[in-house]
Amino acid sequence: MSDADTITAMNIIYRFEHFAKVQPGKPAFIYFQDGSWQTITYRQLADSTERFVSGLLGSGVTSGMTAALLTPP
């Protein structure tokens, strides 16, 4: 990863954490599923992210390791 990529990634992480902190109830994602619009707030997304990261760390994944995420279509 180049220095520019690292800075960009840090900016994305910073912005996400900032919005989750200052506007936790604001929609982070709005999507259409099963005939209706669904919303995920920044708080919900931050909570899900925390659980995901905790699971990775709990299974022995450490910084610098490669991991894959498989999701349903």
Secondary structure, 3 states (H helix, E strand, C coil): CCHHHHHHHHHHHHHHHHHHHHCCCCEEEEEEECCEEEEEEHHHHHHHHHHHHHHHHHCCCCCCCCCCCCCCC
